[in-house]
Amino acid sequence: MEILVGDILEMKKAHPCGEKRWLVERIGADFRLKCIGCGHELMTPRFKAEKNIRRVIHPAEGT
C-alpha cells in the first residue's frame, strides 16, 4: 500500500469527534496522523493503521 506524507486516509471507524479522515504527517514504522475534524494528533504503528484504512485520498485527486 503506497501512502505518502500529505495523503488523507479514510478509516473504517470514526474518531470520537465524528470525522473518519486523517492527514498523514509522518511515515515509517509508525504513522503520525492528524484528525481533519478536530486536529488531534496521534502516532500509531503502520500495521494497525493499514488494517483500518478504507481508502487513500492523494492530494492530486482532490476528493
Predicted model as a PDB file, atoms N, CA, C, CB and O in Angstrom, pLDDT in the B-factor column:
MODEL        1                                                                  
ATOM      1  N   MET A   1       0.857  -1.173   0.000  1.00 76.00           N  
ATOM      2  CA  MET A   1       0.000   0.000   0.000  1.00 76.00           C  
ATOM      3  C   MET A   1       0.903   1.235   0.000  1.00 76.00           C  
ATOM      4  CB  MET A   1      -0.975  -0.002   1.235  1.00 76.00           C  
ATOM      5  O   MET A   1       1.754   1.386   0.877  1.00 76.00           O  
ATOM      6  N   GLU A   2       0.718   2.115  -0.982  1.00 89.00           N  
ATOM      7  CA  GLU A   2       1.547   3.315  -1.096  1.00 89.00           C  
ATOM      8  C   GLU A   2       0.874   4.482  -0.393  1.00 89.00           C  
ATOM      9  CB  GLU A   2       1.813   3.661  -2.574  1.00 89.00           C  
ATOM     10  O   GLU A   2      -0.169   4.972  -0.826  1.00 89.00           O  
ATOM     11  N   ILE A   3       1.490   4.915   0.698  1.00 93.00           N  
ATOM     12  CA  ILE A   3       0.988   6.047   1.469  1.00 93.00           C  
ATOM     13  C   ILE A   3       2.123   7.041   1.597  1.00 93.00           C  
ATOM     14  CB  ILE A   3       0.453   5.604   2.877  1.00 93.00           C  
ATOM     15  O   ILE A   3       3.237   6.676   1.973  1.00 93.00           O  
ATOM     16  N   LEU A   4       1.846   8.297   1.286  1.00 94.00           N  
ATOM     17  CA  LEU A   4       2.853   9.347   1.325  1.00 94.00           C  
ATOM     18  C   LEU A   4       2.427  10.442   2.295  1.00 94.00           C  
ATOM     19  CB  LEU A   4       3.086   9.931  -0.079  1.00 94.00           C  
ATOM     20  O   LEU A   4       1.251  10.566   2.635  1.00 94.00           O  
ATOM     21  N   VAL A   5       3.409  11.237   2.739  1.00 95.00           N  
ATOM     22  CA  VAL A   5       3.104  12.386   3.592  1.00 95.00           C  
ATOM     23  C   VAL A   5       2.207  13.330   2.808  1.00 95.00           C  
ATOM     24  CB  VAL A   5       4.411  13.113   4.068  1.00 95.00           C  
ATOM     25  O   VAL A   5       2.475  13.622   1.642  1.00 95.00           O  
ATOM     26  N   GLY A   6       1.154  13.804   3.438  1.00 95.00           N  
ATOM     27  CA  GLY A   6       0.203  14.699   2.785  1.00 95.00           C  
ATOM     28  C   GLY A   6      -1.048  13.994   2.290  1.00 95.00           C  
ATOM     29  O   GLY A   6      -2.031  14.650   1.946  1.00 95.00           O  
ATOM     30  N   ASP A   7      -1.026  12.659   2.249  1.00 96.00           N  
ATOM     31  CA  ASP A   7      -2.210  11.909   1.849  1.00 96.00           C  
ATOM     32  C   ASP A   7      -3.260  11.986   2.955  1.00 96.00           C  
ATOM     33  CB  ASP A   7      -1.851  10.435   1.536  1.00 96.00           C  
ATOM     34  O   ASP A   7      -2.938  12.249   4.114  1.00 96.00           O  
ATOM     35  N   ILE A   8      -4.498  11.757   2.589  1.00 96.00           N  
ATOM     36  CA  ILE A   8      -5.592  11.697   3.556  1.00 96.00           C  
ATOM     37  C   ILE A   8      -6.101  10.263   3.582  1.00 96.00           C  
ATOM     38  CB  ILE A   8      -6.746  12.708   3.194  1.00 96.00           C  
ATOM     39  O   ILE A   8      -6.404   9.681   2.541  1.00 96.00           O  
ATOM     40  N   LEU A   9      -6.189   9.704   4.776  1.00 96.00           N  
ATOM     41  CA  LEU A   9      -6.665   8.333   4.952  1.00 96.00           C  
ATOM     42  C   LEU A   9      -8.100   8.368   5.459  1.00 96.00           C  
ATOM     43  CB  LEU A   9      -5.750   7.542   5.934  1.00 96.00           C  
ATOM     44  O   LEU A   9      -8.406   9.039   6.445  1.00 96.00           O  
ATOM     45  N   GLU A  10      -8.966   7.645   4.784  1.00 97.00           N  
ATOM     46  CA  GLU A  10     -10.331   7.476   5.284  1.00 97.00           C  
ATOM     47  C   GLU A  10     -10.368   6.144   6.007  1.00 97.00           C  
ATOM     48  CB  GLU A  10     -11.403   7.536   4.121  1.00 97.00           C  
ATOM     49  O   GLU A  10     -10.127   5.098   5.404  1.00 97.00           O  
ATOM     50  N   MET A  11     -10.668   6.178   7.297  1.00 96.00           N  
ATOM     51  CA  MET A  11     -10.643   4.985   8.128  1.00 96.00           C  
ATOM     52  C   MET A  11     -12.021   4.327   8.194  1.00 96.00           C  
ATOM     53  CB  MET A  11     -10.157   5.331   9.533  1.00 96.00           C  
ATOM     54  O   MET A  11     -13.037   4.936   7.857  1.00 96.00           O  
ATOM     55  N   LYS A  12     -12.028   3.065   8.637  1.00 96.00           N  
ATOM     56  CA  LYS A  12     -13.279   2.320   8.785  1.00 96.00           C  
ATOM     57  C   LYS A  12     -14.116   2.861   9.939  1.00 96.00           C  
ATOM     58  CB  LYS A  12     -12.989   0.835   9.002  1.00 96.00           C  
ATOM     59  O   LYS A  12     -15.341   2.938   9.845  1.00 96.00           O  
ATOM     60  N   LYS A  13     -13.444   3.236  11.031  1.00 94.00           N  
ATOM     61  CA  LYS A  13     -14.146   3.747  12.210  1.00 94.00           C  
ATOM     62  C   LYS A  13     -13.899   5.241  12.356  1.00 94.00           C  
ATOM     63  CB  LYS A  13     -13.696   2.999  13.484  1.00 94.00           C  
ATOM     64  O   LYS A  13     -12.831   5.745  12.006  1.00 94.00           O  
ATOM     65  N   ALA A  14     -14.886   5.934  12.872  1.00 95.00           N  
ATOM     66  CA  ALA A  14     -14.778   7.380  13.060  1.00 95.00           C  
ATOM     67  C   ALA A  14     -14.063   7.707  14.370  1.00 95.00           C  
ATOM     68  CB  ALA A  14     -16.171   8.029  13.041  1.00 95.00           C  
ATOM     69  O   ALA A  14     -14.120   6.940  15.331  1.00 95.00           O  
ATOM     70  N   HIS A  15     -13.396   8.846  14.390  1.00 94.00           N  
ATOM     71  CA  HIS A  15     -12.801   9.408  15.601  1.00 94.00           C  
ATOM     72  C   HIS A  15     -13.968   9.880  16.486  1.00 94.00           C  
ATOM     73  CB  HIS A  15     -11.788  10.603  15.266  1.00 94.00           C  
ATOM     74  O   HIS A  15     -15.050  10.131  15.955  1.00 94.00           O  
ATOM     75  N   PRO A  16     -13.796  10.008  17.793  1.00 95.00           N  
ATOM     76  CA  PRO A  16     -14.899  10.466  18.647  1.00 95.00           C  
ATOM     77  C   PRO A  16     -15.526  11.801  18.217  1.00 95.00           C  
ATOM     78  CB  PRO A  16     -14.407  10.593  20.056  1.00 95.00           C  
ATOM     79  O   PRO A  16     -16.676  12.079  18.557  1.00 95.00           O  
ATOM     80  N   CYS A  17     -14.780  12.624  17.475  1.00 95.00           N  
ATOM     81  CA  CYS A  17     -15.355  13.894  17.011  1.00 95.00           C  
ATOM     82  C   CYS A  17     -16.284  13.674  15.817  1.00 95.00           C  
ATOM     83  CB  CYS A  17     -14.236  14.884  16.633  1.00 95.00           C  
ATOM     84  O   CYS A  17     -16.988  14.599  15.411  1.00 95.00           O  
ATOM     85  N   GLY A  18     -16.298  12.467  15.249  1.00 95.00           N  
ATOM     86  CA  GLY A  18     -17.189  12.147  14.151  1.00 95.00           C  
ATOM     87  C   GLY A  18     -16.522  12.085  12.784  1.00 95.00           C  
ATOM     88  O   GLY A  18     -17.152  11.671  11.811  1.00 95.00           O  
ATOM     89  N   GLU A  19     -15.263  12.487  12.694  1.00 96.00           N  
ATOM     90  CA  GLU A  19     -14.539  12.522  11.419  1.00 96.00           C  
ATOM     91  C   GLU A  19     -13.844  11.184  11.156  1.00 96.00           C  
ATOM     92  CB  GLU A  19     -13.505  13.669  11.416  1.00 96.00           C  
ATOM     93  O   GLU A  19     -13.294  10.571  12.070  1.00 96.00           O  
ATOM     94  N   LYS A  20     -13.876  10.738   9.891  1.00 97.00           N  
ATOM     95  CA  LYS A  20     -13.216   9.489   9.508  1.00 97.00           C  
ATOM     96  C   LYS A  20     -11.922   9.728   8.738  1.00 97.00           C  
ATOM     97  CB  LYS A  20     -14.155   8.643   8.673  1.00 97.00           C  
ATOM     98  O   LYS A  20     -11.196   8.780   8.442  1.00 97.00           O  
ATOM     99  N   ARG A  21     -11.622  11.005   8.405  1.00 97.00           N  
ATOM    100  CA  ARG A  21     -10.448  11.299   7.586  1.00 97.00           C  
ATOM    101  C   ARG A  21      -9.296  11.814   8.440  1.00 97.00           C  
ATOM    102  CB  ARG A  21     -10.797  12.323   6.503  1.00 97.00           C  
ATOM    103  O   ARG A  21      -9.484  12.624   9.348  1.00 97.00           O  
ATOM    104  N   TRP A  22      -8.080  11.316   8.123  1.00 97.00           N  
ATOM    105  CA  TRP A  22      -6.864  11.678   8.841  1.00 97.00           C  
ATOM    106  C   TRP A  22      -5.797  12.102   7.842  1.00 97.00           C  
ATOM    107  CB  TRP A  22      -6.361  10.498   9.714  1.00 97.00           C  
ATOM    108  O   TRP A  22      -5.660  11.487   6.785  1.00 97.00           O  
ATOM    109  N   LEU A  23      -5.042  13.143   8.166  1.00 97.00           N  
ATOM    110  CA  LEU A  23      -3.936  13.616   7.350  1.00 97.00           C  
ATOM    111  C   LEU A  23      -2.662  12.915   7.800  1.00 97.00           C  
ATOM    112  CB  LEU A  23      -3.787  15.160   7.448  1.00 97.00           C  
ATOM    113  O   LEU A  23      -2.386  12.849   8.998  1.00 97.00           O  
ATOM    114  N   VAL A  24      -1.879  12.388   6.859  1.00 97.00           N  
ATOM    115  CA  VAL A  24      -0.615  11.724   7.169  1.00 97.00           C  
ATOM    116  C   VAL A  24       0.466  12.790   7.297  1.00 97.00           C  
ATOM    117  CB  VAL A  24      -0.238  10.668   6.071  1.00 97.00           C  
ATOM    118  O   VAL A  24       0.751  13.510   6.339  1.00 97.00           O  
ATOM    119  N   GLU A  25       1.070  12.892   8.488  1.00 97.00           N  
ATOM    120  CA  GLU A  25       2.123  13.878   8.724  1.00 97.00           C  
ATOM    121  C   GLU A  25       3.515  13.249   8.724  1.00 97.00           C  
ATOM    122  CB  GLU A  25       1.882  14.588  10.043  1.00 97.00           C  
ATOM    123  O   GLU A  25       4.499  13.937   8.452  1.00 97.00           O  
ATOM    124  N   ARG A  26       3.613  11.965   9.023  1.00 96.00           N  
ATOM    125  CA  ARG A  26       4.902  11.272   9.050  1.00 96.00           C  
ATOM    126  C   ARG A  26       4.673   9.810   8.738  1.00 96.00           C  
ATOM    127  CB  ARG A  26       5.607  11.437  10.423  1.00 96.00           C  
ATOM    128  O   ARG A  26       3.670   9.228   9.150  1.00 96.00           O  
ATOM    129  N   ILE A  27       5.617   9.208   7.999  1.00 95.00           N  
ATOM    130  CA  ILE A  27       5.533   7.781   7.696  1.00 95.00           C  
ATOM    131  C   ILE A  27       6.830   7.103   8.109  1.00 95.00           C  
ATOM    132  CB  ILE A  27       5.248   7.545   6.189  1.00 95.00           C  
ATOM    133  O   ILE A  27       7.856   7.759   8.287  1.00 95.00           O  
ATOM    134  N   GLY A  28       6.776   5.807   8.258  1.00 93.00           N  
ATOM    135  CA  GLY A  28       7.909   4.998   8.680  1.00 93.00           C  
ATOM    136  C   GLY A  28       7.345   3.746   9.332  1.00 93.00           C  
ATOM    137  O   GLY A  28       6.331   3.212   8.883  1.00 93.00           O  
ATOM    138  N   ALA A  29       7.995   3.279  10.386  1.00 94.00           N  
ATOM    139  CA  ALA A  29       7.458   2.142  11.127  1.00 94.00           C  
ATOM    140  C   ALA A  29       6.153   2.547  11.821  1.00 94.00           C  
ATOM    141  CB  ALA A  29       8.492   1.623  12.165  1.00 94.00           C  
ATOM    142  O   ALA A  29       5.265   1.721  12.031  1.00 94.00           O  
ATOM    143  N   ASP A  30       6.056   3.829  12.171  1.00 96.00           N  
ATOM    144  CA  ASP A  30       4.846   4.404  12.764  1.00 96.00           C  
ATOM    145  C   ASP A  30       4.334   5.501  11.837  1.00 96.00           C  
ATOM    146  CB  ASP A  30       5.126   4.968  14.203  1.00 96.00           C  
ATOM    147  O   ASP A  30       5.102   6.089  11.075  1.00 96.00           O  
ATOM    148  N   PHE A  31       3.036   5.771  11.907  1.00 96.00           N  
ATOM    149  CA  PHE A  31       2.440   6.898  11.196  1.00 96.00           C  
ATOM    150  C   PHE A  31       2.088   7.952  12.232  1.00 96.00           C  
ATOM    151  CB  PHE A  31       1.173   6.461  10.367  1.00 96.00           C  
ATOM    152  O   PHE A  31       1.626   7.622  13.324  1.00 96.00           O  
ATOM    153  N   ARG A  32       2.307   9.231  11.895  1.00 97.00           N  
ATOM    154  CA  ARG A  32       1.738  10.313  12.700  1.00 97.00           C  
ATOM    155  C   ARG A  32       0.563  10.830  11.893  1.00 97.00           C  
ATOM    156  CB  ARG A  32       2.803  11.466  13.025  1.00 97.00           C  
ATOM    157  O   ARG A  32       0.722  11.271  10.755  1.00 97.00           O  
ATOM    158  N   LEU A  33      -0.607  10.774  12.489  1.00 97.00           N  
ATOM    159  CA  LEU A  33      -1.845  11.167  11.819  1.00 97.00           C  
ATOM    160  C   LEU A  33      -2.477  12.344  12.548  1.00 97.00           C  
ATOM    161  CB  LEU A  33      -2.834   9.980  11.749  1.00 97.00           C  
ATOM    162  O   LEU A  33      -2.369  12.468  13.768  1.00 97.00           O  
ATOM    163  N   LYS A  34      -3.143  13.215  11.775  1.00 98.00           N  
ATOM    164  CA  LYS A  34      -3.839  14.366  12.342  1.00 98.00           C  
ATOM    165  C   LYS A  34      -5.287  14.316  11.891  1.00 98.00           C  
ATOM    166  CB  LYS A  34      -3.165  15.709  11.916  1.00 98.00           C  
ATOM    167  O   LYS A  34      -5.569  14.247  10.694  1.00 98.00           O  
ATOM    168  N   CYS A  35      -6.198  14.349  12.839  1.00 97.00           N  
ATOM    169  CA  CYS A  35      -7.630  14.312  12.534  1.00 97.00           C  
ATOM    170  C   CYS A  35      -8.020  15.580  11.778  1.00 97.00           C  
ATOM    171  CB  CYS A  35      -8.475  14.166  13.836  1.00 97.00           C  
ATOM    172  O   CYS A  35      -7.689  16.690  12.196  1.00 97.00           O  
ATOM    173  N   ILE A  36      -8.726  15.404  10.663  1.00 96.00           N  
ATOM    174  CA  ILE A  36      -9.168  16.544   9.859  1.00 96.00           C  
ATOM    175  C   ILE A  36     -10.231  17.351  10.617  1.00 96.00           C  
ATOM    176  CB  ILE A  36      -9.725  16.063   8.495  1.00 96.00           C  
ATOM    177  O   ILE A  36     -10.322  18.566  10.440  1.00 96.00           O  
ATOM    178  N   GLY A  37     -11.025  16.694  11.448  1.00 95.00           N  
ATOM    179  CA  GLY A  37     -12.121  17.358  12.151  1.00 95.00           C  
ATOM    180  C   GLY A  37     -11.681  18.224  13.313  1.00 95.00           C  
ATOM    181  O   GLY A  37     -12.006  19.411  13.358  1.00 95.00           O  
ATOM    182  N   CYS A  38     -10.942  17.648  14.260  1.00 96.00           N  
ATOM    183  CA  CYS A  38     -10.623  18.373  15.488  1.00 96.00           C  
ATOM    184  C   CYS A  38      -9.141  18.724  15.634  1.00 96.00           C  
ATOM    185  CB  CYS A  38     -11.054  17.562  16.668  1.00 96.00           C  
ATOM    186  O   CYS A  38      -8.780  19.496  16.523  1.00 96.00           O  
ATOM    187  N   GLY A  39      -8.273  18.167  14.771  1.00 96.00           N  
ATOM    188  CA  GLY A  39      -6.850  18.493  14.832  1.00 96.00           C  
ATOM    189  C   GLY A  39      -6.049  17.635  15.794  1.00 96.00           C  
ATOM    190  O   GLY A  39      -4.856  17.876  15.979  1.00 96.00           O  
ATOM    191  N   HIS A  40      -6.671  16.644  16.408  1.00 97.00           N  
ATOM    192  CA  HIS A  40      -5.967  15.747  17.325  1.00 97.00           C  
ATOM    193  C   HIS A  40      -4.892  14.972  16.560  1.00 97.00           C  
ATOM    194  CB  HIS A  40      -6.963  14.767  18.016  1.00 97.00           C  
ATOM    195  O   HIS A  40      -5.151  14.477  15.462  1.00 97.00           O  
ATOM    196  N   GLU A  41      -3.685  14.862  17.132  1.00 97.00           N  
ATOM    197  CA  GLU A  41      -2.585  14.135  16.502  1.00 97.00           C  
ATOM    198  C   GLU A  41      -2.284  12.877  17.303  1.00 97.00           C  
ATOM    199  CB  GLU A  41      -1.322  15.026  16.389  1.00 97.00           C  
ATOM    200  O   GLU A  41      -2.383  12.864  18.530  1.00 97.00           O  
ATOM    201  N   LEU A  42      -1.912  11.811  16.578  1.00 95.00           N  
ATOM    202  CA  LEU A  42      -1.519  10.585  17.251  1.00 95.00           C  
ATOM    203  C   LEU A  42      -0.478   9.838  16.439  1.00 95.00           C  
ATOM    204  CB  LEU A  42      -2.732   9.698  17.500  1.00 95.00           C  
ATOM    205  O   LEU A  42      -0.364  10.013  15.226  1.00 95.00           O  
ATOM    206  N   MET A  43       0.278   9.001  17.133  1.00 97.00           N  
ATOM    207  CA  MET A  43       1.242   8.102  16.498  1.00 97.00           C  
ATOM    208  C   MET A  43       0.661   6.696  16.624  1.00 97.00           C  
ATOM    209  CB  MET A  43       2.691   8.207  17.165  1.00 97.00           C  
ATOM    210  O   MET A  43       0.192   6.302  17.692  1.00 97.00           O  
ATOM    211  N   THR A  44       0.695   5.949  15.530  1.00 95.00           N  
ATOM    212  CA  THR A  44       0.174   4.589  15.537  1.00 95.00           C  
ATOM    213  C   THR A  44       1.088   3.700  14.699  1.00 95.00           C  
ATOM    214  CB  THR A  44      -1.284   4.547  15.001  1.00 95.00           C  
ATOM    215  O   THR A  44       1.636   4.155  13.695  1.00 95.00           O  
ATOM    216  N   PRO A  45       1.259   2.449  15.093  1.00 97.00           N  
ATOM    217  CA  PRO A  45       2.084   1.539  14.291  1.00 97.00           C  
ATOM    218  C   PRO A  45       1.506   1.373  12.880  1.00 97.00           C  
ATOM    219  CB  PRO A  45       2.194   0.162  14.985  1.00 97.00           C  
ATOM    220  O   PRO A  45       0.289   1.378  12.698  1.00 97.00           O  
ATOM    221  N   ARG A  46       2.375   1.230  11.901  1.00 94.00           N  
ATOM    222  CA  ARG A  46       1.973   1.112  10.496  1.00 94.00           C  
ATOM    223  C   ARG A  46       0.974  -0.022  10.290  1.00 94.00           C  
ATOM    224  CB  ARG A  46       3.199   0.888   9.613  1.00 94.00           C  
ATOM    225  O   ARG A  46      -0.034   0.170   9.610  1.00 94.00           O  
ATOM    226  N   PHE A  47       1.230  -1.207  10.865  1.00 94.00           N  
ATOM    227  CA  PHE A  47       0.354  -2.361  10.624  1.00 94.00           C  
ATOM    228  C   PHE A  47      -1.054  -2.117  11.155  1.00 94.00           C  
ATOM    229  CB  PHE A  47       0.941  -3.616  11.270  1.00 94.00           C  
ATOM    230  O   PHE A  47      -2.025  -2.582  10.559  1.00 94.00           O  
ATOM    231  N   LYS A  48      -1.179  -1.394  12.267  1.00 94.00           N  
ATOM    232  CA  LYS A  48      -2.506  -1.096  12.819  1.00 94.00           C  
ATOM    233  C   LYS A  48      -3.258  -0.107  11.941  1.00 94.00           C  
ATOM    234  CB  LYS A  48      -2.382  -0.540  14.241  1.00 94.00           C  
ATOM    235  O   LYS A  48      -4.457  -0.261  11.708  1.00 94.00           O  
ATOM    236  N   ALA A  49      -2.554   0.905  11.458  1.00 92.00           N  
ATOM    237  CA  ALA A  49      -3.190   1.910  10.610  1.00 92.00           C  
ATOM    238  C   ALA A  49      -3.621   1.294   9.284  1.00 92.00           C  
ATOM    239  CB  ALA A  49      -2.236   3.092  10.364  1.00 92.00           C  
ATOM    240  O   ALA A  49      -4.737   1.536   8.823  1.00 92.00           O  
ATOM    241  N   GLU A  50      -2.741   0.491   8.662  1.00 93.00           N  
ATOM    242  CA  GLU A  50      -3.061  -0.102   7.358  1.00 93.00           C  
ATOM    243  C   GLU A  50      -4.258  -1.039   7.443  1.00 93.00           C  
ATOM    244  CB  GLU A  50      -1.854  -0.858   6.811  1.00 93.00           C  
ATOM    245  O   GLU A  50      -5.020  -1.165   6.485  1.00 93.00           O  
ATOM    246  N   LYS A  51      -4.426  -1.690   8.577  1.00 95.00           N  
ATOM    247  CA  LYS A  51      -5.547  -2.612   8.763  1.00 95.00           C  
ATOM    248  C   LYS A  51      -6.885  -1.866   8.784  1.00 95.00           C  
ATOM    249  CB  LYS A  51      -5.369  -3.408  10.063  1.00 95.00           C  
ATOM    250  O   LYS A  51      -7.914  -2.423   8.400  1.00 95.00           O  
ATOM    251  N   ASN A  52      -6.870  -0.611   9.231  1.00 95.00           N  
ATOM    252  CA  ASN A  52      -8.110   0.144   9.420  1.00 95.00           C  
ATOM    253  C   ASN A  52      -8.416   1.135   8.301  1.00 95.00           C  
ATOM    254  CB  ASN A  52      -8.048   0.880  10.714  1.00 95.00           C  
ATOM    255  O   ASN A  52      -9.392   1.879   8.399  1.00 95.00           O  
ATOM    256  N   ILE A  53      -7.611   1.165   7.243  1.00 96.00           N  
ATOM    257  CA  ILE A  53      -7.826   2.120   6.159  1.00 96.00           C  
ATOM    258  C   ILE A  53      -8.910   1.619   5.207  1.00 96.00           C  
ATOM    259  CB  ILE A  53      -6.516   2.368   5.392  1.00 96.00           C  
ATOM    260  O   ILE A  53      -8.873   0.470   4.767  1.00 96.00           O  
ATOM    261  N   ARG A  54      -9.869   2.479   4.892  1.00 96.00           N  
ATOM    262  CA  ARG A  54     -10.883   2.169   3.890  1.00 96.00           C  
ATOM    263  C   ARG A  54     -10.393   2.606   2.515  1.00 96.00           C  
ATOM    264  CB  ARG A  54     -12.227   2.855   4.234  1.00 96.00           C  
ATOM    265  O   ARG A  54     -10.510   1.852   1.549  1.00 96.00           O  
ATOM    266  N   ARG A  55      -9.840   3.832   2.416  1.00 95.00           N  
ATOM    267  CA  ARG A  55      -9.261   4.291   1.151  1.00 95.00           C  
ATOM    268  C   ARG A  55      -8.244   5.398   1.414  1.00 95.00           C  
ATOM    269  CB  ARG A  55     -10.367   4.792   0.190  1.00 95.00           C  
ATOM    270  O   ARG A  55      -8.260   6.048   2.459  1.00 95.00           O  
ATOM    271  N   VAL A  56      -7.351   5.595   0.428  1.00 95.00           N  
ATOM    272  CA  VAL A  56      -6.326   6.631   0.487  1.00 95.00           C  
ATOM    273  C   VAL A  56      -6.691   7.698  -0.527  1.00 95.00           C  
ATOM    274  CB  VAL A  56      -4.899   6.049   0.210  1.00 95.00           C  
ATOM    275  O   VAL A  56      -6.948   7.395  -1.692  1.00 95.00           O  
ATOM    276  N   ILE A  57      -6.712   8.955  -0.081  1.00 94.00           N  
ATOM    277  CA  ILE A  57      -7.012  10.086  -0.958  1.00 94.00           C  
ATOM    278  C   ILE A  57      -5.706  10.842  -1.164  1.00 94.00           C  
ATOM    279  CB  ILE A  57      -8.138  11.022  -0.352  1.00 94.00           C  
ATOM    280  O   ILE A  57      -5.160  11.406  -0.216  1.00 94.00           O  
ATOM    281  N   HIS A  58      -5.199  10.859  -2.405  1.00 90.00           N  
ATOM    282  CA  HIS A  58      -3.965  11.580  -2.715  1.00 90.00           C  
ATOM    283  C   HIS A  58      -4.322  13.036  -2.994  1.00 90.00           C  
ATOM    284  CB  HIS A  58      -3.218  10.936  -3.936  1.00 90.00           C  
ATOM    285  O   HIS A  58      -5.389  13.309  -3.545  1.00 90.00           O  
ATOM    286  N   PRO A  59      -3.448  13.981  -2.624  1.00 85.00           N  
ATOM    287  CA  PRO A  59      -3.759  15.414  -2.807  1.00 85.00           C  
ATOM    288  C   PRO A  59      -4.099  15.783  -4.254  1.00 85.00           C  
ATOM    289  CB  PRO A  59      -2.584  16.254  -2.344  1.00 85.00           C  
ATOM    290  O   PRO A  59      -4.904  16.688  -4.472  1.00 85.00           O  
ATOM    291  N   ALA A  60      -3.517  15.116  -5.236  1.00 76.00           N  
ATOM    292  CA  ALA A  60      -3.788  15.429  -6.648  1.00 76.00           C  
ATOM    293  C   ALA A  60      -5.234  15.088  -7.035  1.00 76.00           C  
ATOM    294  CB  ALA A  60      -2.810  14.661  -7.559  1.00 76.00           C  
ATOM    295  O   ALA A  60      -5.798  15.716  -7.931  1.00 76.00           O  
ATOM    296  N   GLU A  61      -5.844  14.083  -6.354  1.00 60.00           N  
ATOM    297  CA  GLU A  61      -7.231  13.715  -6.648  1.00 60.00           C  
ATOM    298  C   GLU A  61      -8.194  14.819  -6.239  1.00 60.00           C  
ATOM    299  CB  GLU A  61      -7.599  12.414  -5.938  1.00 60.00           C  
ATOM    300  O   GLU A  61      -9.131  15.148  -6.966  1.00 60.00           O  
ATOM    301  N   GLY A  62      -7.946  15.389  -5.052  1.00 54.00           N  
ATOM    302  CA  GLY A  62      -8.795  16.470  -4.583  1.00 54.00           C  
ATOM    303  C   GLY A  62     -10.135  16.047  -4.027  1.00 54.00           C  
ATOM    304  O   GLY A  62     -10.932  16.908  -3.653  1.00 54.00           O  
ATOM    305  N   THR A  63     -10.419  14.759  -3.956  1.00 52.00           N  
ATOM    306  CA  THR A  63     -11.715  14.294  -3.454  1.00 52.00           C  
ATOM    307  C   THR A  63     -11.559  13.678  -2.098  1.00 52.00           C  
ATOM    308  CB  THR A  63     -12.349  13.293  -4.410  1.00 52.00           C  
ATOM    309  O   THR A  63     -12.541  13.226  -1.508  1.00 52.00           O  
TER     310      THR A  63                                                      
ENDMDL                                                                          
END                                                                             
